[in-house]
Amino acid sequence: MMSFKSGMRGVLLSLSMTLFAGGAAHAQNQTRYQAQYQNALQLIQNNFQPGGGIVAAPSHTDPDYFFDWVRDSSLTMKTIIQIAYDPKTDAALAKTLQARVDLWIYWELGLQTTPKAAPLFDLGEPRFYMSGKVNDQPWARPQNDGPAIRAVTGILLANLWIQQGRLDDVKARLYSPELPANTLIKRDLEYVAHHWGDQSFDLWEEEKGMHFYTLTAQKVAMIKGAALANTMNDGAAASFYQQQADAIDAYLKQFYDPSQGLIRYAINKDPNNSKSFKTSDLDVAVLLSAVETFDGQFYVPVDQVVATVNKLVSQFQSIYAVNKLKKGTRASGPLGVSVGRYPQDIYSGSGGGFQGGNPWFLATLALGEFACDLNSVNYKGTALAGASDLTQLAASQFNRVLYHLDAQGSMAEQFNRDTGFEQSAPNLTWSYSSYLSAYRACFN
């Protein structure tokens, strides 16, 4: 685990000054990055539903993403909470977003308790209709990253409320020691603590096994859950959660393959629920594990993640035609690497669904965010993506994303590997959330 430097804000200020020290062109880039941040913040709210749910995307066909996925919504709300409770956020916007957070809590409490008859998987159910009813059609289940990510998001909010003196609100809705659990965080922590050793499907809903991404989220949930349990005078639970965190951490050590010099995205896969065409051990899920859990310190083996990401980036540089384009027109400076899910990906989202994998906005942004996270802890290890300057690498990833946006700045799930135009689900919530998160990591 890499330690957080107390001067992180100063490092980020230095990053911003360094990045934009090149004159008018760089200042114009900053303006464009910031404009898209404001745009993403506005557009993401269009996906917030009146009852508190969040649609993954507003599309009903080709593909149909008009569902609330626990993972997507929880990652989104983590970023929204950070913005809503940031003293620098406009007061009116902060009030609006905090009200949205309250709605989301009630929505998630409803999802936790909505009936789930067998063969459904209790809190491991991945997606719900906007009525709040579980989507009980044949699907990839369980997906055990969802409860872990939702717990971490809830813990972020609980700690903010405790700082504000709202302990009673935390006890009423977020964390109360009683068992059976009847609060949002406690239910999720109990589920994670008792099910982390179970096989589940990955974040791409394709393979069942033991996944680095899922287990990292579960480890962090247990670590932060133990700390919150102590704060809430739930000492026995705190000890139990920490024991689980230690056990998960020990299990995660199996994922590194020294012969390949990389972290395998999954081990112990179910042969009846795996993809035979996925012939390598590379997956951007390992990178996402690093950036989505980073909170000033890393919960992943950083050097191993960097080595893994470098191998992944090298693959994408050669297989995506759009990566041959090195300069664009919407931002000054080089275009970064278009990053997809994994090299053998065939999912195209729209146009039949399986016409060949493409770069994803969230994956491309994750590389830039990782560069900023590394910079914030003064990382001096192996160069990330061959870059001699992490600040320039981060800027190039933002440039790449801006280049592929449409005129309105809307963000789909993917952009085509050959033409560069957006495709698959339009206005993807996770794409907007990723932009907001990456921008805040680099420039907030």
Secondary structure, DSSP 8 states (H G I E B T S, - for coil): -----TTHHHHHHHHHHHHTTT-HHHHHHHHHHHHHHHHHHHHHHTTB-TTS-B-S-S-SSSS---SEEHHHHHHHHHHHHHHHT-TTS-HHHHHHHHHHHHHHHHHHHHHHHS---TTS-GGG--EE-TTS-B--SS-----THHHHHHHHHHHHHHHHHHHTT-HHHIIIII----SS--SHHHHHHHHHHHHTTS-EE-TTS--EEEEHHHHHHHHHHHHHHHHHHHHTT-HHHHHHHHHHHHHHHHHHGGGEETTTTEE-SEES--GGGS-TT--SS--THHHHHHHHH-SSS-SS-HHHHHHHHHHHHHHHHHH-GGGG--B-SSSSSB------S-TT----SSTTS-S----BHHHHHHHHHHHHHHHHTT--SS-GGG-S-HHHHHHHHHHHHHHHS-TT----SEE-TTT--EESSSS-HHHHHHHHHHHHHHH-
